[in-house]
Amino acid sequence: MNDRPHAADDPARPALRRSLGVLDGVAVAASSTAATTSIGIGLGVTAGVVGPHLPAIMLLAFLPVLGIAGAYARLDRVEPNAGNGYVWVGRSLSPWLGFTVGWVNLVASVAFLAYTTAVTGSALLQLAGLAGLHRIGPLGLDPDSTAQTTAVGVLVLAAVTVTAVTGVRTAARLQTWLLVFEYAVLLGFCGYGVVTGPHPFRLSWFDPFAVPSATALAQGLLLAVFCYWGFEAAFTVTEEVRAPRDASRAGLITLVTMLGLFLLGSVAFQRVLSGPELAGHGARGLAYYGDRLAGQPLAALPLVALMFSAVASLQAGVIPTARGAFAMSRDRTLGPVWSRVSARYGTPAAGTLLIGALALTVAVGALVIPRLADLITATVNAVGIVVALSYALTALAAAVRFRSLLRTDRRQALRAVVSPALGALALLALGGYLGWSFYTSADHLEVSADNGWFLLLMPLVMIVSGFFVAGWAKWVRKSPYFTTGAGTDADSPKLLTPSN
C-alpha cells in the first residue's frame, strides 16, 4: 500500500461514513437484486423466450455470474472503492473502458429505476383493485397502463429517494424487514406450489439443449443475467462497511441466495402454471400464481410481497447508483455536484436526489410505450446487454490484474484469472450474438418491444453516449483519471498472493 491516506482518514476529501456490517450489505444487495420482482415478472418474460426451460437457464446463467462475483470479491479486497468496476477496469485495462463501465452502470440503473417505478405503480393498482377500488371519478384504474402505473410509482420513487438521502444504514434497516416478509411469502407460496402443482415435474426443464434456438438461448441467458444483476450493490457501499471483506461476503451470500430462490420459483411456477399462462401475464404473473394457489385474502400476499420488493429495489437502486456517480465525480469524470457529501447525513445527498430526478424523467419518457408488458420487455433486454458488457469488462480487469498468479499459484489463478476470464468471454459472446440477431430480425426502426432494431438501439445509445461524456471529462474537465485510470480515493493496488 502507498502512503496516501484513504478518504475516510483525509479531512480534505469527501468521505462516506463507515457504519455497515455484512447483514446490512446483504440487505442492500438483495434488495437491489429484487428476487421477488425477478420471480414475479422476470420469469414470465424469460419463459416467453425459452419455454419450459427456466431452471436450466437460471442455473446456466449462474455459472458466468459466479465467476464475475469472484472477480468483484478479489478486486474489492485489494482496492475497495465505491466506483468499483469503473476504477478496476480503468486501472487494469483502459480509462476509456473503465469510464464505459461506470457510465453504462449509471444509465442502466436509471433505466431500471424507471421500469421499477412503473412496476411498483402496477402492484399498487392491482392491490387497489383487490380492495374494490376500480375507479377514481371518471378514470378507470388499469394496472397495465404505463401512464397510470408511472403516475403512482413516481410518488413512491420520491419517497424512497428521500429515505436514501438520510443514510444507507436507515435504508438497510427498512430493506431488512421488507426482505424478511418477501422471502417468507416466496418460500411459503413457492414451496406449496412445488408440492401441490397440477403439472408434473420434468427433468427436461433442466436441459439447456432443449431450448428452441440459439437465439432464444442467448436472449434467455442475458435475461437471467439481468435477474441476477444487483449483487454487486454490496461493493458500491464498500467504503461504508466496517471491513472491506464484509462487502465481498455480502455480495457472494446474496448471489447464492438468489440462485436458490430462482430455481425454487421457476420450478414452482411451472408446476402450477402452463407455459402460456406463465408467459402471458407479465407484470401480473405473481398475482395470478397466488390466485391459482389460494383464495383471498391469502392470494394477495404474493402481490404485497411484489410491491415491497419493488419499493425496496427502488431504494436499493438509488443508493449504489449515487455511490458510483460519487466515485466518478471525485475523479472529475462527472460534475462536482455528484460528490457533495451532506454534513448531516454523511451521504451524497445531492447526487441521490439527482438520480431520483433522472429516473423520473426517463419514466415519463417511457410513456411512448403504452403497455407495461412491452416496456418491461424492452427495458430488460437493453439492460441485460449493457450489464453483460459491464460484468465482462470487470472480470477481464481481474484476469489482467492477477495474471501473475498463472506463474506462481495455479490454484489461486483458477479462481482469480481463469474463471473470471471464461465468464467474461461467455457474456461478451452472448451479448454480441444477441445484438446481431436483433439487427438481422428487422428491416426498419419502430418503437416496439417486437422490433429488433429498437431493441438494439436502446443499449447502443446507452453505450455510445458515454463516449461523448468521457470526451468532455478528458479534454474539458482535464480529469486525471484518463491518465492513470486510478480512482482518486482508491488505495494502491497489490496482487493477490497465497496469503491473501
N, C-alpha and C positions, 0 to 999 in steps of 0.2 A: 504494500500500500504506500502511497506517497504521503507527504506531509500536509497536503491540502485539507483543511477542515471540511467536514460534512456540513451540509446546510443546517442541520439541527444544532450544530455547535458554533456556527458563524452568524453573529447578530446582523451582519451586513447583508445577508441573503435571506429571501423569504423562505420560511421553513414551515412544514406541517407538523402538527402535534402528534407525538407517538403515544397512542392510547389503546391500540387494538391487540387482541390475542388471537389464537388460532380459531376459536369458535366465531369471533367477530368476522374474521376473514372468510370463513366458510359461509356465514350468513350473507355477506356481500356478494361472494362469487355464486352461491347457489341461487340467490335472488336474481342476479344478472343472467344466469343460465335459464331460469324460469322453467323448471321441469313441467309444472302443471300446464303452463301455456303451450309448451312444445308438445306435450302429450295431447292436450285438448284440441290444438289447431294444427301443429306441425305434422302429426301422424296422419291426419286426413289428407293434407296436401301431398305428403310423400307417398301415401297409398295410392293416390291418383296417378302417380308416375310408375311405381314399381309393383303395383298389385299387392298380393298377399304375402310379400316377402319383407315386411317391415323388420322383423327380428334380425334377418340376415343383414340388411342394410345398416341397422343401428350397431350391430356387432362389428361389421367390416369397417365402418367409418371410425369406430373407436380406436382401431389399431394405429393409423397415422396420427390421430389426435393425441394418443398416448405418447408417441414419440415427440410430438410438439410440446406436450406438457413437461416431459423430461428436459427438453431444451430450455423452456422457461425456468424450471426449477434450478437447473445448474447455472444458467446465466444470472439468475437473481442472487445466487449465493456468492458470486464473485463481483457483481456490480448491481446492487439494488438501486432502483431508480423509478420514480413514478412514470417516467416515459417508456420504460422497459423496451419493447421491441424497436421503437424509434431510435433509442440510444444504442442498443446492442447491434442492430443492423447497420447503423451509421458508422460505428467504430470498426466493425469486422468486415463489412462488405463495401459500402459506399454511402456517403452522406445523402446522395440523391435517393438511393433505395431506402435508406433509413427514414428520410422525410416522407417518402411514399407510404411506408408502413404507418407512421404516425397520422398522416393525412387520411388514408382510407379507413383507419380505425375511427377517426373523428367523424367523417361523413357517414360511414356505415352505422355508427352508433346513433347519430341524429336521425337517420332514416328508420332505424329500429325503434327509436322513441316515438317517432311519428306514427308508425304502424301500430305500436303497442297502445298508443293513445286511443286509436280507433277500436282496438280490441277491448280495452277497458270500458269504453263507452258502450260497446255492444253487449258486454256482460251485464252492465248496469241496466240497460234497456230490457234485456231478457229477464232479469230479476224483477224489474218493474212489471213486466207482463205477467209473471207468475203471481205477483201480488195483486193483480187485477187492474193495473194501470195501463191502459192501451192507447189512451188519447190524452192530449193536453189541449183543451179547447178544440179548434178545428183540425189540429195536427195529429195524425195517426203515428204512433211510435213504431219505428221499423229498425230492428237490430241489424239488418243487412244494408242499411243506408250509410254510406261513408259520411254524408253531411251530418246526419243526426248523431252517429256514434262519435264523430270527431268533436262536435259541439259539446257533448257530455264529457268526453275524455279529456279535453283541454283544461277543464276545471280541476280534474284530478292531477293532471300534469303540473299545473300551477302550484297545487298544494304540496306535492311531493318534492318539487324543486325548492320550495321554501324550507321544507324539512331538511333537505340535503345540505342547505346552506348552514344550518345550525351545527353540523358536525357529523362525521362518519359514525362515531360511537352511538349517537342518538338514532341514526338511521339503522345501524346494525341491530340495535335492541328491538326496534319495531319489526325489522325483517325476520328476526329470530322467531318471534311469536307468530308472525304470518306463516313462516315456513313450517312450524310445528303443526298448525292447523291444516295447511295444504297437504303435507305428507301423510298425516293421519287419514285424511279423506282419500287421498290417492291409494294408499296401501289397503284401506278398507274396501273401497269400491273395486279396485283392480284385482285384489285378491279374491273377492267374492265372484267377480266375473270370470276369472281363470277356472274356478271350481264349478260354477253353475252354468256357464255359457252354453248355448244350444249347438254351436258349431264345433265339430270335432277338432282336436289339436292335431296338427300335421307337422312332421319333421321337415317337409318341403318349405315351410316358412323360413327355415334357417339356411336354405340353399341359394346362394347368390347367383349361381349359374342358371337358375330358372327365371331370372328377371327377363322381361320380354325382349330387351335390346340393349346394345352397348350404350346408346344414348340415354335410355331410361336408367341404366346402372350408374352412369356418370352423374346425371341430374339427381338421382336418389341419394347418392353418396354426398354430394355437396349440400343437399337439403338436410341430410343427417348431420353434417359438419356444422351447419347453421344451428341445429338444435343443441349441439354441444358448446357452441360459441358462448363465452361468458365466464368460463372457469378462470381465465386469466385476469378477471377483475380483482382477484386476490393479490396479484402482483402490482396493480396500479396503486394500491394503498400500502405498498411495501415500506414507504417512508413514514407511515403512520402506525405500523405494527411495532411491538416492543422488541422483537427479534426477527431479522430477515428470514430465518428458516421457517418462522410461523407462516409467512406468505406462501412458501413452497408447499408446506403441509396442507394448508387450506385449499390451494388450487388442486392438488392431487386427490385429496379427500372428496372434493366436490365432483371431480371428473368421474371417479369410480362410482360415486353415489348416483350420478346421472345415468351411467350405463345400466345399473341395476333397475332404476325406475323406468328407463326407456324400454328395456326388454320386458319388464313386467307389464307396462302399459300396452306395448304392441301386441303381446300375446293375449292380454285380456280383451282388448278391443276386437281382435279377430276371432276370439271365442264367442263374443256377444253380438257383433255386428257383421253383416255381409260386406263384401268388397264395395258394392255401390253405395251402401249406407255410410260406410266409413269415409269414402272419398267425396260424397255428395253433400256433407253437412257443414263443411268449412268451419267458420267461427262458432257454430252451434254443435260441433262434434261431441264435446264433453257433456253438454246438457242433454243431448239425445241419448248418449250412452247411459247417463244417470236415469233417464226416463225408462229405459229398457230394463233396468235392474230393480227399480224401486218406485213406489208411489210417493206423492207429495205428502209431507214436506221433505222427506229424506232425499228425494230425487234432486232437490235444489242444492244439496250440499256440494256436489262437484262444480256447479256453476258458481257458487260462492267462493270455492277454492280457486277457480279460474280468475275471478275478479281480484282476489287477494294476490294471486301470482302476478297478474298484470300490473297491479299497483306497486308491488314490491320490485318488479323488474323495471318499471319506470324510474323508481327512485335509485335502484342499483345501477341503471344505465346512465343516469345523470352523473353519479359520483365518479366512476372510473373515467368517463369521457372528460369531465372537468379536470381530473388529475393529469390525464395525458396532455391536455392543452396547457395546463400549468407548467409541465416539464418543457414543452416546446417553447413556451413564452420565455422561460428562463434563459433559453439559448438564442432568443431574438429571432426564432423562425416563425413565431406568431407575435402579435402585438402585445404590449405590456399589460393591457387590461386583464389578460388571462392569468397572470402571475401575481395579481394583487391579493394578498392574504388578509382576511378580516382579523383585526386586532382582538375582537370579541370572541370569535368562534375558532380562530386558527385554521380556517378553510379558505380555498379560493372562491370567495363568495360571488364576486362579480362574474367570474368565468362560469360558475354554476348557473347563475341567472341567465347568462347569455346562451348556454346550452339549451335551457328550457325554452328560451325565446326562439332559437333556431328550429328546434323540434316543432314548436307551434307553427312556425312559418311553413315548414315542409308539410306538416299535416294538412294545413289549409290548401297548399298547392296540390296535394294528392287528391283533392276532390274532383280532379279531372277524370279519375277512375270512379264511377258511381257505385259499383258493387264492392262490398267489403271483401268478399272472397277473391275477386280479381286483384284488389290492392294487396292482399296477403300474398298471393302467388307471385306477383311481380316483385314485391319487396324481398321476399325470402330468396328468390333466385338471384337477384342482384347482389344482395348482401352475402349470400353463400359464396359467390365467386370472389368478391374482394376479401372476404375473411380467409378463404383458402390461400389467396396471394399473400396476405399478411402473415399467416401462420407459416407458410412455406419459407418466406424470406427470413423469418426469425429463426426457424430451425436450421437453415443454411448458415446463418450467423453463428449458431452454436457449433456446428460442424467445423467451420473455419477457425473459430476461437480455440477449440480444444483439439485440433488436428494433431498436435504433437504427441497426444496420447497413443496414436497409432504406432508410434515407435517405442513408447515407454511402458504402456499398460494396456494391453489389448482388451482386457475385461472391461475396464472403465471406458475404453474407446467405443466399445459396442453400444453402450448406453449414451455416451456423450457425443459421439460422432456419427456412427453408422445408423442407429435408429432414427435420430432427427433427420439425417440426410435422406433416408428412404421415405420417411413421411413427407418431407418437403417435395421430393420428386413425384410422389403419388398425387399430392394435391395439385401441383403445377400441371401434371398431365391431365387430371380430371377437369380442371378449370379451362385449360386450352381446348380440350376435346369438346366440352360443353359449349364454349364460346363459338367454336367452328360449327357445331350442329345448329346453334341459333342462327348463325349467319346464312347457312345453306337452307334453312327451313322456310324462308320468306323471300319475296322479291320486292317488297315495298315496306315503308315505315308506317305504323299505325299505333296509336296509344291504346294498346290492348294487351292483356296478360297472355293472349294466344299468339301474339306477333313476335317472331324470333328476333327481328331487328330491334324492336323496342326492348326486349329482354336483354339484348346485348348492349344496347346504347346506355342503359342505366349504369352498369358497372364501369363502362368505358368513361363516362362523364365523371364518375367518382374518382377514377384513377388519373385521367388526363388533367383534370382541373388542379390537381396537386402540383403539377409541374409549373404552372403559372404562379401559384403561391410560393413555391420553392424559389423560383427565379427572382421574385420580389424580395424574398428574405435574403438571398445571397448577394444580389447586386445593389439593392436599395437599403435594406437594413444592415448590410455588411455583417451578417451573422457569422460568428467564428465557428459555428457548427459545421459549415460546409468546408472548412479547412481540415478539421480533425475528426469530425463525426462523433466527438465526445460530448456527453451531457455536462452542463455547467456544474451540477452538484453531484455528479457521479464520482464514486471512488475509483482509483486507478484499477485497471483490470489485472487479474492474475489467472494463470492457467490452473485447472484442477490437477491435483496430484492425488495419489492413493490415500494420503492422509486427510484429504478433503471429503 
